[in-house]
Amino acid sequence: MGMVLSLVILVNIPFGYWRENVKKFSWQWFISVHLPVPVIMFLRIRLGTGWELATYPFIVGAYFSGQWLGAKWHRNWKKSMRVSNCLLYDIVRSRWIIIILSR
């Protein structure tokens, strides 16, 4: 169960990052909130978590934790650099900035 919860958090961080930079209730916001749900369902099936009612609070908590962490990451980076909608792009770009500035 711990592995599923960790994966749910990790899957949701980029979506929370994206959600923070789009207009609320727009089509992009809707996709950033709802697209991880089929991924989570797939993880539950593949990793054998099952569908017991007792697991739902943990999965939902991990889902919102990942969304919150992604949004917080976006807000923190927005203070110090120009950010985009894509977490991976911003990570790569921030590393290049560090390499260029170190010369």
N, C-alpha and C positions, 0 to 999 in steps of 0.2 A: 504494500500500500504506500509506503514511503517513497518508493521509486516513481509510482504514478503521480503522487502529489508534487514531487520535484519536477517531473516532466511537464505537468500542467502549468506550474509556475514559469518554467523556462519557455514554454510555448507562448505564454501570454505576455511576456515582457515586451517583445517587439510590437505586438498589437496594441498594448497600452501606450507605448512610445508613439506609435502612429496616431492613435485616438486622441492624444493630447494636442496634436498639431492641426486637427481638422475641426470644422464647424460642427457643433453639437446637433445631432439628429439629421445630419446630411447623409447621403448614400455611403460616403467613405466611413463616417462614424459608425453607421449601421454594420458595414462589412467588418470593420476592425473589432467590433464587439461580438458579432455572431459567427464569424469564420472559424475561430478556434474551437467552437462547440463540436463540429464533426470530427476534428482532430482528437479532441478529448474522448469522444465516444469510441473512436478507433483504438486509442490507447487502452481504454478500459476493456475492450474486447480482446485485444492482442495480449495484454499482460494479465488477463484473467482476474480482474478486480471484481467483476460481477456487478449486479444491479441492486444489491441490498440497500434498503432505505437508510441504514446507518452510515453508509459511505458518502451519501450526498452532501451533508454539511461540510465534510472535509474537502471534497472536490470543489464545491462552490467557494469555500474559503481560499483554496489554492488558486482558483480562477481569478477571484478579485484581488488576491495578493499580487499575482503576476501583472494584472492590469495596472494596479496601483504603483508597483515598482517601476514599470515602464514609463508611466506618466511622470513619476518623480524624477527619473533619470532624465527625461526630456526637459523638465523644468530646470533642473540643475545645470545641464549643459547649455541651455538657452541663455543663462546668465553670463557664460564665459565665451561662447562661440556661436557662430551662425549654424543653425540646425536645419535638417530637412525632415521629411516624413519617415525616412528609412533609418532604423537604428544601425544596421550593418554598414551602410554607407557612411554614416557619421563616425562610427568606430574606426573605419579604415582612414577616413579623412583626418580624424584627430591624430592618428598615429603618424600620418605623413606630415602634419603640421609640426609635431614634436621632432621628427627626423630633420625637417628643413630648418627649424629654429636652432637645433643643436650644432649646426655647422658654423 
